[in-house]
Amino acid sequence: MDRFTKNMTAKVDKEANTYDNNVKYVNALNDIVKYNFSLKDVINEANKKGLSKYYPHLKTCEEVEALFGSGKNRDKGMCGKILEFALFGNLPNSDPSPDLGPSGDIKTNKWEKTKKGFFRSTERIKIGSAGNTDNWSSFDHIINSDNIKQLKKYDKMRKGIIPIFERKKNTCTTLEHALNLRLLYIARYDLDTLNYNNVLNEDLEKIKINLKHKKASQKGQKCLHLHTQGAGRGKNGPRALGYTPKFVTTLIAESIARDKKMDINSILISKGRSLYIDKSVLC
C-alpha cells in the first residue's frame, strides 16, 4: 500500500473536536474567505493566523501537496477531497458516524454564478447509501422509518458543515485546480434549529410509497430525495439519500442569515422554479 492509498483512509480525531471550537474555527475561516481568496490563500492565511488553536487538524499547503501532488490522482471529486483534507484533515473513509463528531458531517458543494451575478448550488449533497434495486429488501430500513429521525443515516444528515466553492467548468480534477478555486463561504447547519422537518418527512413518505411499489424515483421530492449513485446502471442499481440542490441552497441561506443577522428573505431569491443567493452576500 503506497502513502497516498494509506492516507486516503485517514480520519480526524473526533474526540478532539469540541463543538464550540469548531464554531470558532469556521467563523474565523469565513473572516478570511470574505476577501475572495483562493483555497491556497485560505490555507496559508489560516495557518498564519494560528487557527489550529481551534482546530488541530488544519493542514499546510506542503502537507496537501505531499498527499495530492501526483498527477496520477485525478477524478471529478478531487477538489472536494482536497478541500476537506486541507481545512478539516478529513479523507474518504468507511466510518458510519459523522466526520466531525458533535459538529456533524463535512460536505463540500459546487456553486455557479449566473450571468446576473446570483449564486446557487449545482449539485446535490449525498447523505449516504440507501439500498439497491437489485435487492428491494435493502430499502426496508427506510420503509420501516416513521420519520427522518428514525433513518439510520439521520446522524449524518441532521447537522453539518458545508464549504462551498465557485464552480469552474472542467477545472476540478487536479491539485492545481483545487488550490486555485475560490471559496465562497463555509456554512453550518443544524436541522434541530431550523423548521424543515415537516417537508423532509413529506419527502420521506413519498420515497417510502415508491419503494413499497418497487419504484426508486426522485419525482415530487423537494428537499430529501432518493437518487442514483455510481456510474453505468441507469434506472437500476445502487441508490442513496441526498439533499436536493434547492435545499442545499436554502441551508446555505439559513446559515448566512444567522451569521450576518439578516432576514433570510433578503438573502434567498426565488425566480420561477429556481432558488438563488443574492449577489450582495456572496461576492
Secondary structure as the mmCIF struct_conf table of DSSP 4:
data_model
#
loop_
_struct_conf.conf_type_id
_struct_conf.id
_struct_conf.beg_label_comp_id
_struct_conf.beg_label_asym_id
_struct_conf.beg_label_seq_id
_struct_conf.end_label_comp_id
_struct_conf.end_label_asym_id
_struct_conf.end_label_seq_id
HELX_RH_AL_P HELX_RH_AL_P1 ARG A 3 ASN A 7
TURN_TY1_P TURN_TY1_P1 MET A 8 THR A 9
HELX_RH_3T_P HELX_RH_3T_P1 LYS A 14 ALA A 16
HELX_RH_AL_P HELX_RH_AL_P2 TYR A 19 VAL A 33
TURN_TY1_P TURN_TY1_P2 LYS A 34 ASN A 36
STRN STRN1 SER A 38 SER A 38
HELX_RH_AL_P HELX_RH_AL_P3 LEU A 39 LYS A 48
TURN_TY1_P TURN_TY1_P3 LYS A 49 GLY A 50
HELX_RH_3T_P HELX_RH_3T_P2 LEU A 51 LYS A 53
TURN_TY1_P TURN_TY1_P4 TYR A 54 TYR A 54
TURN_TY1_P TURN_TY1_P5 PRO A 56 HIS A 57
HELX_LH_PP_P HELX_LH_PP_P1 LEU A 58 THR A 60
HELX_RH_AL_P HELX_RH_AL_P4 CYS A 61 PHE A 68
TURN_TY1_P TURN_TY1_P6 GLY A 71 LYS A 72
TURN_TY1_P TURN_TY1_P7 LYS A 76 GLY A 77
HELX_RH_AL_P HELX_RH_AL_P5 MET A 78 PHE A 88
BEND BEND1 SER A 97 SER A 97
TURN_TY1_P TURN_TY1_P8 ASP A 99 LEU A 100
HELX_RH_3T_P HELX_RH_3T_P3 GLY A 101 SER A 103
STRN STRN2 ASP A 105 ILE A 106
STRN STRN3 ASN A 109 LYS A 113
TURN_TY1_P TURN_TY1_P9 LYS A 115 LYS A 116
BEND BEND2 GLY A 117 GLY A 117
STRN STRN4 PHE A 119 SER A 121
BEND BEND3 GLU A 123 GLU A 123
STRN STRN5 ILE A 125 ASN A 132
TURN_TY1_P TURN_TY1_P10 THR A 133 ASP A 134
STRN STRN6 ASN A 135 ASN A 135
HELX_RH_3T_P HELX_RH_3T_P4 TRP A 136 PHE A 139
HELX_RH_AL_P HELX_RH_AL_P6 ASP A 140 ILE A 143
TURN_TY1_P TURN_TY1_P11 ASN A 144 ASN A 144
BEND BEND4 ASP A 146 ASN A 147
HELX_RH_3T_P HELX_RH_3T_P5 ILE A 148 GLN A 150
BEND BEND5 LEU A 151 LEU A 151
TURN_TY1_P TURN_TY1_P12 LYS A 152 LYS A 153
HELX_RH_AL_P HELX_RH_AL_P7 TYR A 154 MET A 157
BEND BEND6 ARG A 158 ARG A 158
STRN STRN7 LYS A 159 GLU A 166
TURN_TY1_P TURN_TY1_P13 LYS A 169 ASN A 170
BEND BEND7 THR A 173 THR A 174
HELX_RH_AL_P HELX_RH_AL_P8 LEU A 175 ASN A 180
HELX_LH_PP_P HELX_LH_PP_P2 LEU A 181 LEU A 181
STRN STRN8 ARG A 182 ARG A 182
STRN STRN9 LEU A 183 ASP A 190
HELX_RH_3T_P HELX_RH_3T_P6 LEU A 191 THR A 193
BEND BEND8 LEU A 194 ASN A 195
HELX_RH_AL_P HELX_RH_AL_P9 ASN A 197 LYS A 212
TURN_TY1_P TURN_TY1_P14 HIS A 213 LYS A 214
TURN_TY1_P TURN_TY1_P15 LYS A 219 GLY A 220
BEND BEND9 LYS A 222 CYS A 223
STRN STRN10 LEU A 224 THR A 228
BEND BEND10 GLY A 230 GLY A 232
TURN_TY1_P TURN_TY1_P16 GLY A 234 LYS A 235
BEND BEND11 ASN A 236 GLY A 237
STRN STRN11 PRO A 238 TYR A 243
HELX_RH_AL_P HELX_RH_AL_P10 PRO A 245 LYS A 260
TURN_TY1_P TURN_TY1_P17 LYS A 261 LYS A 261
HELX_RH_3T_P HELX_RH_3T_P7 ILE A 264 SER A 266
TURN_TY1_P TURN_TY1_P18 ILE A 267 ILE A 267
STRN STRN12 LEU A 268 LYS A 271
TURN_TY1_P TURN_TY1_P19 GLY A 272 ARG A 273
STRN STRN13 SER A 274 ILE A 277
TURN_TY1_P TURN_TY1_P20 LYS A 279 VAL A 281
#
